[in-house]
Structure formats: C-alpha cells, structure tokens
Amino acid sequence: MDDIKRRVREGYGEIARRAGSGCCGSSCCGGSSAESVGYSRSEMEAVPQGADMGLGCGNPTAIADLKPGETVLDLGSGGGFDCFLAANAVGPSGRVIGVDMTEEMVTVARANAEKAGYANVEFRLGEIEDLPVEDASVDVVISNCVINLVPNKQRAFAEAARVLKPGGRLHVSDIVVNGELPPGFANSIEAYVGCVAGAVSRETYLTAMEAAGLVDIKIESESDASKLLAGCCSVDSGCACNSPQKMLEGLVSSITVSARKPL
C-alpha cells in the first residue's frame, strides 16, 4: 500500500510539474478535455487557466446543487478545477476546501487561486483516508476520479461521512470495473496511477459507501470509460498497446454517484 501511494504521489507530482500535460504518455485519469467528460464551455472558461489538468472522468459539481453560503470539500483536488467551480456556486459567503496528498498539486492549486483572486478557497495537503478537516463541518463533499486511487476505499468514504454535517451530501465521479482486467493492466503500477488497476467493481464501490454509513446511494450516470483510460497503457506496463482501448471496452465505466449522511 505504501508503495502504491508513493508511486501515485510521484505520478501526480510529475503531472503538476508538467502543468497538465498528463501522465501515462499522454493521459491519466481521463487526460481529455473537461468538455468531453461533461463540463460546459462556460464552466471551463469560468476557472483560472491551468486549473483544468484533464484528470477527471465526470462532472460531480453538475449534480451537487450547490447553494450560496455552503461549505464544500473536494477530495483529491488537483489543480483546483472543481474547487473553483464550487466556489463560484457558493459565492463569497461560502467556503471551499481542497485536499490533495501531492505537494506539487497543492502548490499549483494555491497559485491558481491567488492569481485569480479566489478568497473563499483553500487547499490543504493531506490524504483522503485521514482528512485534515473537522468533524461535521462541511455541507457537500465532491470528488472526481480519485477514490479509485485509494487502496482503502471504505476508509475514504468513512472520512467523507465524518466531516459531513448531518444530512450533508456526497457527489463523486469515478472509475469502476465490470470484470477481470487484462494482466498487463491489473499488474501495472502505471495503470494504477492511471485510474485503471485500482478500480473495483460497481458493487464493491457502492458497498464501501454503504459500510461507511452513507445512505440514499444512487448512480446518477454511467458510461464506458475505455476511451478515457486507453492512454494509461504503455509498452512498459506489459499491455498490448496496439489497441488499449479495445482491451478495456466493456470492462471500465465512469460513474457519478450521489449519497448523503443520515440526519
């Protein structure tokens, strides 16, 4: 587990240093434009330049129904893209916290917030299985293609439940698998960093949420993710990279899920 976290941290640190050019060759956890995973052109233009690193697999803010004055927490905030969208929605009376375990990402996100003058956003260094956030202090938790990277997913959801206020909402976009991955993907750290090898089945994912005490769990949307993730295969990973997308077709899905903490 420690080695996986170290490699994930290194991979995303490199993305931050390259200012969004991606990992796994040309892509990682999406590696496509935000528009291709559900963001509107106006949303893409409403955030600081450099915040969109092409790391998402969905748009959790689209279904979060954020209201002015709410406090929002983003798990694995990267360059701050979803945080800035959330900050626009909750307004000056609201607050947004981004947590990321990669120091380079936090540095990039803080710089993005400073240059764009976002006073209602802050970024904290930390792991989502041990959040540096107070109990029952946030109204909404969002996350975009991050929990699949965490070895202990139930712990991550338990932490999300801990920091949510009673009745608080959770909206996540993530990758799940629909069968056995080819050995070249399943055994590759590179594919783990690329959001493939760490993904679990839809049933396991939803069970982890339920075991963490979340209720009203609902899949809001689901789509094939093979095109998004095909770039996370390389010759070094042992994949048959002449057609990585075909290898993943029907095996990986992008889902957006909602849940809440009981009152």
Steps between C-alpha positions, in 0.01 A plus 500: 500500500778744590672428169177560309445832675859601436471421130164678471646805676801496268279464192275790589793709615643462151168608346505815715858574398407461135200730559238262371668321212382173656656171602514152353631647178224742410220445749414404855166465675337638192763704325234651277340841501256581778234544234528134403412385855197722549610858562351786301708750311384773740618293800838447339536873441392588855809360675863617507716395208706196601240362742372242250765228479283251315481265798126453541261230384174688563351819638392455865423871543227477235272301732612647833238780499740726688346795679642838610659478842570125497832344593636255242787251526674357193683169552812490283471857378791502254541838332174620654265477200194369687582715803480817293172394343366430849630835625313679221181321607522555877610862462691726741291383796594137429824312540684232302777273628714289269707214640775328301784274610741631236693805610561616143126494428423706809764752394349530151145532638600769749673695223188471283282631783734790570532617141123488450419661835297218654471598866244230586718201400782333692714196421636261763763229471368168628369153421131439443510197732607738780352837413640817661142622547285534812208271580158600363634819344407480130170500314615325183786265409599463134771292332599435141684183396700474823354238735597225255862593582450430873576143617248524789189644337272434795733705720484788250121493503496474881712815518264676261209400724687621809554853368150538353237674707190287575300490178806611302542386139767309314544503121785308337603411146727197476611191311368150568573170328252253355716189497860377511757739358766363262818411695694784337264749659421321824867456594624842390578780744481733202144385436426552871615861474288519186180412691467151353668241723372648827137502393256253656166364386189716513359275774815521713512877458139551606538255789797701629281811502223318685742352753627851572152596615384690192137467390281576197781377273411547136688465171415820313679415174719229351697476177776293341843632602725302267578799280580717803742249648664348194793743521600359838650196334855494372748247374672506840180386673489179304171586329431420139506867423422473134133523604467583875152644452371173356652312793297712744171523310218376719738457795519852642224750569488858617225546759370800688345410835306699760446419867445681828579476868197407713336773706 
